[in-house]
Amino acid sequence: MITNKQNITLTLAPDDDFRYSEALRTLRTNLMFSGSRVKNILITSTAPNEGKSTISFDLARVFAESGKRTLYVDCDIRKSEFIKVHQVKEKTVGLSQILTGQVAIEDGFYTDENIPNLDMVLAGPFSPNPTELFEDEMCDKFFQYIKEENYDIVILDTAPIGTVIDAAILTKYADGAALVAESEVTSRRMFQRAKEQLDRTGVRFLGVILNKVNMTKGGYYNSYYKKYGKKYEKYGYGYGYGPKTASDPKS
């Protein structure tokens, strides 16, 4: 058990969107039914700005809220915005410094006292050569350390697989992978290319997380939430989410 975890304070979006919260809990449940051996879950997307990092962290939070000992690892050492989005004021170290041997593995774990059961490893300073770092033996040592900590769930937030190769390399440490796609934006061709890249790694494909679904349109989701969500009037998620949208976890 890690004894020297450092505390940081995160600024979180208001938890006042019924539809988004329910979608996350549904996603958590679907992933739990993937099997007891699925602990390390890699989340990637076809392209930037599809909401992959927001979903990854919020998914880690709902796992932690359910009592699961959870670890969130920000593996996007090319372009992470976690520190900026969550307005972290404390001085921190991250994965890029761990993988280059600048800090010890055990010194890179953080918690927020307002989020019980959740540990975090941040991305650290941007790296010009993340591919080499993920293929280095230090990366093996890092994930072996995580394995020995025996977390219930590990969420790996990786760079978009449709843009760079990082996520494909990191699948060797994952028990399964899920792909985030933005509703009505991600093209079929982009999705197919990203899915094929994942398939080539041999990782178990857990499903698609369809994000930013327009809930004002007709159909099942619109009628469902009209019935059960009338009292929830505000539908703005922050972190780039548009109004009246929701995450639709399909698998």
C-alpha positions in Angstrom: 0.0 0.0 0.0 1.4 3.4 -1.0 2.0 5.4 2.1 3.4 8.7 0.8 0.6 9.8 -1.5 0.3 13.6 -1.8 -2.9 15.5 -1.6 -4.1 17.9 -4.2 -7.3 19.9 -4.6 -9.3 19.6 -7.8 -11.9 22.0 -9.1 -14.8 19.8 -10.3 -17.8 20.6 -12.5 -21.1 20.8 -10.6 -22.6 17.4 -10.3 -26.1 18.6 -11.2 -26.8 16.8 -14.5 -29.0 13.8 -14.0 -28.6 12.4 -17.5 -24.8 12.6 -17.6 -24.5 11.0 -14.1 -26.9 8.2 -15.1 -25.0 7.6 -18.3 -21.7 7.3 -16.4 -23.2 4.8 -13.9 -24.6 2.8 -16.8 -21.1 2.8 -18.4 -19.6 1.7 -15.1 -22.1 -1.2 -14.8 -21.5 -2.3 -18.4 -17.8 -2.4 -17.8 -18.1 -4.3 -14.6 -20.1 -7.0 -16.5 -17.1 -7.4 -18.8 -15.7 -9.8 -16.3 -13.6 -9.9 -13.1 -10.4 -10.0 -15.0 -11.0 -6.6 -16.6 -9.3 -4.2 -14.2 -7.0 -2.1 -16.4 -9.3 -0.2 -18.8 -7.8 1.9 -21.5 -9.8 4.8 -22.8 -8.9 6.4 -26.1 -10.7 8.3 -29.0 -10.6 8.7 -32.7 -9.4 12.3 -32.5 -8.8 15.2 -30.1 -11.7 17.1 -28.4 -14.2 14.2 -28.3 -14.4 14.4 -24.5 -12.2 11.4 -23.9 -10.3 12.8 -20.9 -13.4 14.1 -19.2 -15.1 10.7 -19.5 -12.0 8.9 -18.4 -11.7 10.9 -15.2 -15.4 11.0 -14.4 -15.6 7.2 -15.0 -12.8 6.8 -12.5 -14.7 8.9 -10.0 -17.9 6.9 -10.3 -15.9 3.7 -9.8 -14.4 5.2 -6.7 -17.8 6.4 -5.4 -19.0 2.8 -5.7 -16.3 1.7 -3.2 -13.8 0.4 -5.7 -10.2 1.2 -5.0 -9.5 3.1 -8.2 -6.5 4.6 -10.0 -6.7 7.2 -12.7 -3.5 7.4 -14.9 -3.2 10.4 -17.3 -1.1 8.8 -20.0 -1.5 11.7 -22.4 1.9 13.1 -21.9 1.7 14.8 -25.3 -1.1 17.2 -24.6 -2.7 16.7 -21.2 -4.9 19.5 -19.9 -5.8 17.9 -16.6 -3.9 20.5 -14.5 -5.5 23.4 -16.3 -9.0 22.0 -16.4 -9.1 21.1 -12.7 -7.2 24.2 -11.7 -4.6 22.3 -9.7 -2.5 24.8 -7.7 -0.1 22.5 -6.0 3.3 21.7 -7.5 3.1 18.2 -8.9 5.2 15.6 -10.8 3.9 13.1 -13.3 4.2 10.1 -15.5 6.7 11.6 -17.9 9.1 12.2 -15.0 8.5 8.7 -13.6 9.3 7.1 -17.0 12.5 9.1 -17.4 13.7 8.3 -13.9 13.5 11.8 -12.6 11.3 10.8 -9.7 10.6 7.5 -8.0 7.4 5.7 -9.0 6.0 5.8 -5.5 6.4 9.6 -5.4 4.0 10.1 -8.3 0.6 9.2 -6.7 -1.9 11.9 -5.6 -5.3 12.0 -3.9 -8.0 14.6 -3.3 -9.5 14.2 0.2 -12.9 15.0 -1.3 -12.8 11.9 -3.6 -12.4 8.8 -1.4 -11.0 5.6 -3.0 -9.4 7.5 -5.9 -5.7 7.7 -6.5 -4.2 9.6 -9.5 -1.0 9.7 -11.5 -0.8 12.9 -13.5 0.8 13.3 -16.9 3.7 15.6 -15.9 5.6 17.9 -18.3 4.9 17.3 -22.0 7.3 14.9 -23.5 8.7 15.2 -27.1 9.2 11.5 -27.4 6.3 9.6 -25.6 6.6 6.6 -27.9 10.1 5.8 -26.7 9.1 6.3 -23.1 6.2 3.9 -23.4 8.5 1.3 -24.9 11.1 1.8 -22.2 11.7 -0.8 -19.4 10.7 1.9 -16.9 7.1 1.7 -18.3 7.1 -2.0 -17.5 8.3 -1.3 -14.0 5.6 1.4 -13.5 2.8 -1.0 -14.5 4.3 -3.8 -12.4 4.2 -1.5 -9.4 0.6 -0.7 -10.1 -0.2 -4.4 -10.4 1.4 -5.1 -7.0 -0.8 -2.4 -5.5 -3.8 -4.5 -6.4 -6.2 -1.7 -7.4 -9.8 -2.8 -8.2 -9.9 -0.6 -11.3 -7.2 1.3 -13.2 -8.4 3.8 -15.8 -5.7 4.7 -18.5 -6.5 8.0 -20.2 -4.5 7.8 -23.4 -3.9 10.1 -26.4 -6.3 9.6 -29.4 -5.4 6.5 -31.3 -6.6 8.0 -34.5 -3.9 10.6 -34.2 -0.8 9.0 -32.6 0.4 5.5 -31.7 0.7 5.9 -27.9 -2.6 4.2 -27.0 -1.7 1.2 -29.2 1.6 0.7 -27.4 -0.1 1.0 -24.0 -2.7 -1.7 -24.8 -0.2 -4.3 -23.6 -0.9 -3.1 -20.1 -4.7 -3.1 -20.5 -7.3 -5.8 -19.9 -9.6 -4.1 -22.3 -10.1 -0.9 -24.3 -13.0 1.4 -25.0 -13.2 4.0 -27.8 -14.9 7.4 -27.4 -16.6 8.8 -30.4 -18.4 12.2 -30.7 -22.0 11.9 -31.9 -22.7 13.3 -35.3 -19.0 14.5 -35.6 -16.8 11.4 -35.7 -17.0 10.0 -39.3 -17.5 6.3 -40.0 -14.1 6.3 -41.8 -12.3 7.8 -38.8 -14.0 5.3 -36.4 -13.1 2.3 -38.6 -9.5 3.4 -38.8 -9.3 3.8 -35.0 -11.0 0.5 -34.4 -8.7 -1.3 -36.8 -5.7 0.1 -35.0 -7.0 -1.2 -31.7 -7.8 -4.6 -33.3 -4.3 -5.0 -34.5 -3.0 -4.8 -31.0 -5.0 -7.8 -29.9 -6.5 -6.0 -26.9 -10.1 -6.9 -25.9 -12.5 -4.4 -27.3 -15.0 -3.4 -24.6 -17.2 -1.1 -26.8 -17.9 2.4 -28.0 -18.7 5.4 -25.7 -20.9 7.6 -27.8 -20.4 11.1 -26.4 -22.2 14.5 -26.7 -25.4 12.9 -27.9 -28.1 15.5 -28.7 -30.9 14.7 -26.3 -33.3 17.2 -27.8 -33.9 15.0 -30.8 -36.7 12.5 -30.9 -36.3 8.8 -30.1 -35.9 6.6 -27.1 -33.5 8.7 -25.0 -35.5 11.9 -25.5 -38.8 10.3 -24.3 -37.0 8.5 -21.5 -35.5 11.6 -20.0 -38.7 13.6 -20.5 -40.4 11.1 -18.2 -37.7 10.7 -15.6 -35.7 13.8 -15.7 -38.1 16.7 -15.9 -36.9 18.3 -12.7 -33.3 18.5 -14.0 -33.4 21.7 -16.0 -29.7 22.4 -16.6 -27.8 20.5 -19.1 -24.3 22.0 -19.4 -21.4 19.7 -18.4 -18.5 22.0 -18.7 -15.1 21.0 -20.0 -16.2 21.7 -23.5 -19.6 19.8 -23.4 -22.3 21.5 -25.3 -25.8 22.2 -23.9 -28.4 19.5 -24.0 -26.0 16.7 -24.7 -25.2 13.5 -22.9 -22.9 10.5 -23.0 -24.5 7.4 -24.4 -22.5 4.3 -23.3 -23.0 1.7 -26.0 -21.1 -1.6 -25.9 
